[in-house]
Amino acid sequence: MEYQEKIISSLADRQCKWICQKTIRFLQKMTEGMQSGEDSPLESLWDEICVQIQFEQSMFWDFYLDYIQAIIAQEVKKLDAPTTQAIWLQTDAADEFLFRHEEYEEDGDPDEALEWLCDEDDITNYILNNYVLSKAADWTNAKIEKYLG
C-alpha cells in the first residue's frame, strides 16, 4: 500500500503548494494596513510576515496568523472532497486518528469515515505551518534584506 500513500501524498502536496502560492500572491498585493511604518522599505504584507518569521514577531503577530488562516481557509472550502481528504491524511490529526482507530481501516467504510473526520482547521493549519510559514522563513528580496540589514 505504500505506493498508494505516495500518490495521495503527491496529490495533496501539489494542491497545498498551489494554495500556498495563491496565498503569497494575495499577501504580496496587500499594501494597506502595514505595521512596519511609512519609512519602511517593505512593500507588502507578505514582506512583513517574512521579516517577522525571520527576525522577530511583532505584537500584531496573532492578527497576521488569523489573516493568513482566513485566506487559506477560503481556498480549502473550494476543494472537492477527495482533495480535502488527501490533504487531511497528511496532517498530524490524521496520523493520530489512524493510529488510535485502526478498526476503521478493517471494519468501517474509509470513505464514510473521512467525510466526517476531515477538519478544515487541521488542513488550514497544516498548509499554514508546512507551506506558507515555511516559505516565509526562506523568502528574501532586496526590500527584506534592506530591512533586516
C-alpha positions in Angstrom: 0.0 0.0 0.0 3.0 2.3 0.2 2.6 3.4 -3.5 -1.0 4.5 -2.8 0.2 6.6 0.1 2.8 8.2 -2.1 0.3 9.0 -4.8 -2.1 10.6 -2.2 0.8 12.5 -0.7 1.9 13.8 -4.0 -1.6 15.0 -5.0 -2.0 16.7 -1.6 1.4 18.3 -1.8 0.6 19.7 -5.3 -2.7 21.2 -4.0 -1.0 22.6 -0.8 1.7 24.3 -2.9 -1.0 25.8 -5.2 -2.9 27.2 -2.2 0.4 28.5 -0.7 1.4 30.3 -3.9 -2.1 31.8 -4.2 -1.9 33.0 -0.5 1.5 34.5 -1.1 0.4 36.4 -4.2 -2.6 37.7 -2.3 -0.4 38.9 0.6 2.0 40.5 -1.8 -0.8 42.6 -3.2 -1.7 43.8 0.2 0.0 47.2 0.9 -2.7 48.8 3.1 -2.6 48.4 6.9 1.1 47.5 7.1 2.6 47.9 10.6 6.2 48.5 9.6 5.7 52.2 9.1 5.8 54.6 6.2 9.6 54.9 6.1 9.9 51.1 5.9 11.4 49.6 2.7 8.9 46.7 2.9 6.4 46.8 0.2 3.7 44.3 1.2 2.1 42.4 4.0 4.0 39.4 2.7 7.3 41.2 3.3 6.2 42.0 6.8 5.3 38.4 7.5 8.7 37.2 6.2 10.5 39.6 8.4 8.6 38.6 11.4 9.2 34.9 10.8 12.9 35.5 10.1 13.6 38.1 12.8 11.1 38.9 15.4 7.3 38.7 15.8 5.5 41.9 16.5 2.6 42.4 18.9 0.4 42.1 15.8 1.6 38.5 15.0 -1.7 36.9 16.0 -3.5 39.2 13.6 -1.2 38.2 10.8 -1.8 34.5 11.6 -5.5 34.9 11.7 -5.5 36.8 8.4 -3.3 34.1 6.7 -5.5 31.4 8.1 -8.6 33.1 6.7 -7.1 33.3 3.2 -6.1 29.6 3.3 -9.5 28.6 4.7 -11.3 30.3 1.8 -9.2 28.2 -0.6 -9.7 25.0 1.4 -13.5 25.5 1.2 -13.3 25.4 -2.6 -11.7 22.0 -2.7 -13.6 18.8 -3.6 -13.9 16.0 -1.0 -11.2 13.7 -2.3 -8.6 16.6 -2.4 -9.7 17.7 1.1 -9.3 14.1 2.3 -5.9 13.7 0.7 -4.6 16.8 2.4 -6.2 15.9 5.7 -4.4 12.5 5.6 -1.1 14.4 5.7 -1.9 16.1 9.0 -0.9 15.1 12.5 -4.5 14.8 13.4 -5.0 12.1 10.7 -1.9 10.3 11.9 -3.2 10.3 15.5 -6.6 9.2 14.5 -5.5 6.4 12.3 -3.0 5.2 14.9 -5.7 5.1 17.6 -8.6 3.8 15.4 -7.1 1.1 13.2 -10.5 -0.6 13.2 -11.7 2.0 10.6 -9.3 0.5 8.1 -10.6 -3.0 8.9 -14.3 -2.7 9.8 -15.5 0.7 8.7 -16.1 2.4 5.3 -13.0 4.6 4.9 -14.8 7.0 2.6 -17.6 7.5 5.1 -15.1 7.9 8.0 -13.1 10.5 6.0 -16.2 12.6 5.3 -16.8 13.4 8.9 -13.1 13.3 10.0 -11.7 15.8 7.7 -11.4 19.0 9.8 -10.8 22.2 7.7 -9.0 23.8 10.6 -6.5 20.9 10.7 -6.0 21.3 6.9 -5.7 25.1 7.2 -3.1 24.9 10.0 -1.2 22.2 8.1 -0.9 24.4 5.0 -0.1 27.5 7.1 2.7 25.8 9.0 4.2 23.4 6.5 3.9 25.6 3.4 3.2 29.3 3.9 5.3 30.0 7.1 7.9 27.6 5.8 8.2 29.7 2.6 8.3 32.9 4.7 11.2 31.6 6.7 13.3 31.2 3.5 11.9 34.1 1.4 14.1 37.1 0.6 14.2 40.1 -1.6 16.1 43.4 -1.7 13.5 45.1 0.5 13.6 42.4 3.2 17.4 42.3 3.1 17.5 46.1 3.5 15.0 46.0 6.4 16.9 43.2 8.2 20.3 44.6 7.3 
